[in-house]
Amino acid sequence: MSSGKPAEFDTALIQIDKAEITSIEIYPHSGPSYVIHKMDPNWIVSNGNVSVQAEANRLYSVLNQIDTIKTFRKVADGPSEWENYGLRENQASRIKIYANNKVLEDFFIGRTDFDTKLNKSIAYVRIAGQNEIFAVNGFLPFQLEKHFNEYRNSNLFSNDVNYAIPDQIIYQSLDTLIHLDLNQNMGFSVDSLKFSNYWQQLLASKGRLFADDFDELSAEKYFHQRLTLSYNGSADSILLSCYRDSTRHIPFLIHSTHNSRSFFKSDSTGLYQSIFEEFINLIVNN
């Protein structure tokens, strides 16, 4: 376990064997708490209502940050200074790290400053149950103060597949059906350069707001539009669907079969526009 030390303290304020960690509780200074827990071979992130597999890149950035947290100086000794450094419990973010039921580390992250003498950003940390305040690398809060949704998959397409342009795209709305054959130039046709730009934009699209309260079992009664991306060499198609609920402040809900557990909110811009409106513009303005 780590401890606050006098002026000659070792620079490793916190040091953990990552292989021991089974869960991490994160209490951001703003926003609800959540937990990341290991379920071999995956890590699951949960806010109490939603539990999903944690995105690998985000997870590893956290594990790498808590492996060793180094300090370069002690800045204060007592509780009277906590508020000045954003380290009271109602000001700070709190990180609790466990090996099963054993607490490996429990610490607070306070405010971040820019030290003009050192020419770098620094953050302030204190160990739970101890009084001392320590200065650490200012990059730490950006990795450990993330919110629950930032650990979730926000992509429309799987990361591990290199997608070629589909052979066919079928567009369907309540009153329209468009069949675009990109190989044989049958049915509707589009400018190849414009379509290539659209396709690259589509592959890069990400959801911004999760609609966890949307009932997927009743989704079809809100059906609004759908794109079906088909590959002749594969029996699997990718479906990008849009549902519309006019009672919502943000009425459109976007779903991809390649991220089947997530529905994303969109207004008339955002995902709705980049997926569906831009596709219609390709056909109309061709």
C-alpha positions as CSV (number, residue, x, y, z in Angstrom):
1,M,0.0,0.0,0.0
2,S,1.2,3.5,-0.7
3,S,1.6,6.2,1.9
4,G,2.4,9.9,2.2
5,K,6.1,10.4,3.0
6,P,8.3,13.2,4.0
7,A,10.3,15.4,1.7
8,E,12.6,12.6,0.7
9,F,9.8,10.2,-0.4
10,D,10.2,7.9,-3.3
11,T,8.6,9.2,-6.5
12,A,6.3,6.2,-6.8
13,L,3.4,7.4,-4.8
14,I,1.1,4.6,-6.0
15,Q,2.4,1.3,-7.5
16,I,0.2,-1.6,-8.3
17,D,0.6,-5.0,-10.0
18,K,-2.0,-4.8,-12.7
19,A,-2.4,-8.5,-12.7
20,E,-3.9,-8.3,-9.2
21,I,-6.7,-5.8,-10.1
22,T,-10.2,-7.2,-10.3
23,S,-12.2,-4.0,-10.2
24,I,-11.9,-0.2,-10.2
25,E,-14.6,2.1,-8.8
26,I,-14.5,5.6,-10.3
27,Y,-16.4,8.5,-8.7
28,P,-15.9,11.5,-11.1
29,H,-16.1,14.9,-9.5
30,S,-19.0,15.6,-11.7
31,G,-21.4,12.9,-12.9
32,P,-22.5,9.5,-11.5
33,S,-20.1,6.8,-10.3
34,Y,-19.4,3.5,-12.1
35,V,-17.3,0.4,-11.7
36,I,-15.0,-1.5,-14.1
37,H,-14.7,-5.2,-13.2
38,K,-12.8,-8.1,-14.6
39,M,-14.8,-11.0,-16.0
40,D,-12.1,-13.1,-17.8
41,P,-11.1,-12.5,-20.5
42,N,-13.1,-9.2,-20.7
43,W,-13.6,-6.2,-18.5
44,I,-17.2,-5.0,-17.9
45,V,-18.1,-1.4,-17.2
46,S,-21.4,-0.8,-15.2
47,N,-23.3,2.1,-13.8
48,G,-25.8,0.0,-12.0
49,N,-28.4,0.1,-14.8
50,V,-26.3,-0.7,-17.9
51,S,-23.4,-3.2,-18.1
52,V,-21.3,-3.5,-21.2
53,Q,-17.9,-4.7,-22.3
54,A,-15.4,-1.9,-21.8
55,E,-13.6,-0.5,-24.8
56,A,-10.1,-1.9,-24.8
57,N,-8.3,1.3,-25.7
58,R,-9.9,3.3,-22.9
59,L,-9.5,0.4,-20.4
60,Y,-5.8,0.0,-21.1
61,S,-5.1,3.7,-20.8
62,V,-6.6,3.5,-17.3
63,L,-4.6,0.4,-16.3
64,N,-1.4,1.9,-17.6
65,Q,-2.0,5.1,-15.6
66,I,-2.7,3.4,-12.3
67,D,0.2,0.9,-12.7
68,T,2.6,3.6,-11.3
69,I,1.6,7.1,-10.3
70,K,4.7,9.2,-9.6
71,T,4.9,12.4,-7.6
72,F,7.7,15.0,-7.8
73,R,6.8,16.9,-4.6
74,K,4.7,17.1,-1.6
75,V,2.8,20.4,-1.6
76,A,0.9,20.5,1.7
77,D,0.5,18.5,4.9
78,G,-2.9,19.1,6.3
79,P,-6.7,19.1,5.7
80,S,-6.7,22.9,5.9
81,E,-5.2,22.9,2.4
82,W,-7.5,20.3,0.8
83,E,-10.1,22.8,-0.4
84,N,-7.4,25.0,-2.1
85,Y,-6.3,22.0,-4.1
86,G,-9.8,20.7,-4.9
87,L,-9.3,17.7,-2.7
88,R,-12.3,17.7,-0.4
89,E,-14.5,14.7,-1.0
90,N,-17.2,16.8,-2.6
91,Q,-14.7,18.5,-4.9
92,A,-12.4,15.7,-6.0
93,S,-12.7,12.6,-8.1
94,R,-12.1,9.3,-6.2
95,I,-10.5,6.1,-7.5
96,K,-10.8,2.9,-5.5
97,I,-8.9,-0.2,-6.8
98,Y,-9.6,-3.7,-5.6
99,A,-8.1,-7.2,-5.7
100,N,-11.4,-9.1,-5.0
101,N,-12.6,-7.5,-1.8
102,K,-9.2,-6.1,-0.8
103,V,-8.6,-2.4,-1.4
104,L,-5.3,-2.0,-3.1
105,E,-5.5,1.8,-3.5
106,D,-8.0,4.5,-2.6
107,F,-7.1,8.1,-3.6
108,F,-8.5,11.5,-4.6
109,I,-7.6,13.6,-7.6
110,G,-8.1,17.3,-7.2
111,R,-7.6,20.3,-9.5
112,T,-5.1,20.7,-12.3
113,D,-2.7,23.6,-12.7
114,F,-0.1,24.7,-15.2
115,D,3.3,25.2,-13.5
116,T,5.2,27.9,-15.4
117,K,8.5,27.1,-13.7
118,L,8.3,23.4,-14.7
119,N,6.5,24.3,-18.0
120,K,4.0,21.4,-17.5
121,S,0.5,20.6,-16.3
122,I,0.3,19.2,-12.8
123,A,-2.5,17.6,-10.8
124,Y,-3.0,17.2,-7.0
125,V,-3.6,13.8,-5.3
126,R,-4.1,12.7,-1.8
127,I,-4.4,9.1,-0.4
128,A,-7.7,8.4,1.4
129,G,-7.2,8.4,5.1
130,Q,-4.1,10.5,4.9
131,N,-3.5,14.3,5.0
132,E,-0.7,15.0,2.6
133,I,-1.2,16.5,-0.8
134,F,1.1,15.5,-3.7
135,A,1.8,16.9,-7.1
136,V,1.6,14.4,-10.0
137,N,1.6,14.6,-13.8
138,G,-1.4,16.6,-15.0
139,F,-2.3,14.0,-17.6
140,L,-3.6,11.7,-14.9
141,P,-7.1,13.4,-14.5
142,F,-7.8,13.2,-18.2
143,Q,-7.4,9.4,-18.1
144,L,-9.0,8.7,-14.7
145,E,-11.9,11.2,-14.6
146,K,-13.7,9.9,-17.7
147,H,-17.4,9.2,-17.5
148,F,-19.2,5.9,-18.0
149,N,-20.2,6.3,-21.6
150,E,-16.6,7.0,-22.6
151,Y,-15.8,3.3,-22.0
152,R,-18.5,2.2,-24.3
153,N,-18.4,1.3,-28.0
154,S,-19.7,4.3,-29.9
155,N,-18.9,3.0,-33.4
156,L,-21.4,2.0,-36.0
157,F,-19.0,-0.6,-37.5
158,S,-16.8,-3.1,-35.9
159,N,-13.2,-2.0,-35.4
160,D,-11.7,-5.3,-36.5
161,V,-13.0,-5.4,-40.1
162,N,-11.7,-3.5,-43.1
163,Y,-14.9,-2.7,-45.1
164,A,-15.0,-2.5,-48.8
165,I,-17.8,-0.6,-50.5
166,P,-20.9,-2.8,-50.4
167,D,-22.3,-4.4,-53.6
168,Q,-25.8,-3.2,-52.9
169,I,-27.5,-0.7,-50.7
170,I,-31.3,-0.8,-50.1
171,Y,-32.9,2.3,-48.6
172,Q,-36.3,1.9,-47.1
173,S,-38.6,4.5,-45.4
174,L,-42.3,4.4,-44.8
175,D,-43.1,5.4,-48.3
176,T,-39.9,4.9,-50.3
177,L,-37.8,2.0,-51.5
178,I,-34.4,2.6,-53.3
179,H,-32.2,-0.2,-54.6
180,L,-28.7,1.0,-55.4
181,D,-26.5,-1.6,-57.2
182,L,-22.9,-0.5,-57.1
183,N,-21.5,-3.2,-59.3
184,Q,-23.9,-3.5,-62.2
185,N,-25.1,0.1,-62.4
186,M,-28.7,-1.1,-62.2
187,G,-31.5,0.9,-60.7
188,F,-30.4,4.2,-59.2
189,S,-26.8,5.3,-59.8
190,V,-24.5,7.8,-58.1
191,D,-21.3,9.7,-58.8
192,S,-18.5,7.4,-57.7
193,L,-16.4,10.1,-56.1
194,K,-19.3,11.5,-54.1
195,F,-20.3,8.0,-53.0
196,S,-16.7,7.3,-51.9
197,N,-16.7,10.4,-49.8
198,Y,-20.0,9.4,-48.3
199,W,-18.8,5.9,-47.5
200,Q,-15.6,7.1,-45.8
201,Q,-17.7,9.5,-43.7
202,L,-20.1,6.7,-42.8
203,L,-17.3,4.4,-41.7
204,A,-16.0,7.0,-39.4
205,S,-19.4,7.9,-37.8
206,K,-19.8,7.5,-34.1
207,G,-22.7,7.9,-31.7
208,R,-22.5,10.8,-29.2
209,L,-25.5,10.2,-27.0
210,F,-26.7,6.8,-25.8
211,A,-30.4,6.1,-25.6
212,D,-30.4,3.5,-22.8
213,D,-34.0,4.2,-22.0
214,F,-35.3,3.2,-25.4
215,D,-37.2,-0.1,-25.5
216,E,-35.7,-2.1,-28.3
217,L,-38.6,-4.6,-28.1
218,S,-40.9,-1.9,-29.3
219,A,-38.5,-0.4,-31.8
220,E,-40.3,-1.4,-35.0
221,K,-43.4,0.6,-34.2
222,Y,-41.2,3.7,-34.3
223,F,-39.5,2.7,-37.6
224,H,-38.5,5.6,-39.8
225,Q,-35.7,4.7,-42.2
226,R,-33.2,1.9,-42.9
227,L,-30.1,1.2,-44.9
228,T,-29.2,-2.4,-45.7
229,L,-25.6,-2.8,-46.8
230,S,-25.2,-6.1,-48.7
231,Y,-22.1,-8.0,-49.9
232,N,-22.6,-10.6,-52.6
233,G,-19.9,-12.8,-51.1
234,S,-21.5,-12.8,-47.7
235,A,-24.8,-13.9,-46.3
236,D,-24.6,-11.2,-43.7
237,S,-25.9,-7.7,-44.3
238,I,-25.3,-4.6,-42.2
239,L,-28.4,-2.8,-41.1
240,L,-28.4,0.9,-40.1
241,S,-31.8,1.7,-38.8
242,C,-33.5,5.0,-37.7
243,Y,-36.4,5.1,-35.4
244,R,-38.4,8.3,-34.6
245,D,-40.2,9.0,-31.3
246,S,-41.8,12.5,-31.6
247,T,-42.4,12.6,-27.8
248,R,-38.6,12.8,-27.2
249,H,-36.6,16.1,-27.1
250,I,-34.1,14.4,-29.4
251,P,-36.5,12.4,-31.6
252,F,-34.3,10.1,-33.8
253,L,-32.7,6.9,-32.5
254,I,-30.0,5.2,-34.6
255,H,-29.0,1.6,-34.4
256,S,-26.4,-0.6,-36.2
257,T,-26.4,-4.4,-36.3
258,H,-22.6,-4.2,-35.8
259,N,-23.2,-2.5,-32.4
260,S,-26.4,-4.3,-31.6
261,R,-26.6,-3.4,-27.9
262,S,-26.6,0.4,-28.4
263,F,-29.1,2.9,-29.6
264,F,-27.9,6.5,-30.2
265,K,-29.8,9.7,-30.0
266,S,-29.7,12.2,-32.8
267,D,-31.5,15.4,-33.8
268,S,-32.0,16.3,-37.4
269,T,-28.2,16.7,-37.7
270,G,-25.6,14.4,-36.4
271,L,-25.9,10.7,-37.2
272,Y,-29.3,11.1,-38.7
273,Q,-28.0,13.6,-41.3
274,S,-24.7,11.8,-42.0
275,I,-26.3,8.4,-42.6
276,F,-29.7,9.0,-44.1
277,E,-30.0,12.6,-45.4
278,E,-26.6,12.4,-47.1
279,F,-27.6,9.2,-48.8
280,I,-30.8,10.7,-50.2
281,N,-28.8,13.7,-51.3
282,L,-26.5,11.4,-53.3
283,I,-29.6,10.0,-55.2
284,V,-31.4,13.3,-55.7
285,N,-28.4,15.4,-56.6
286,N,-26.7,12.9,-58.8
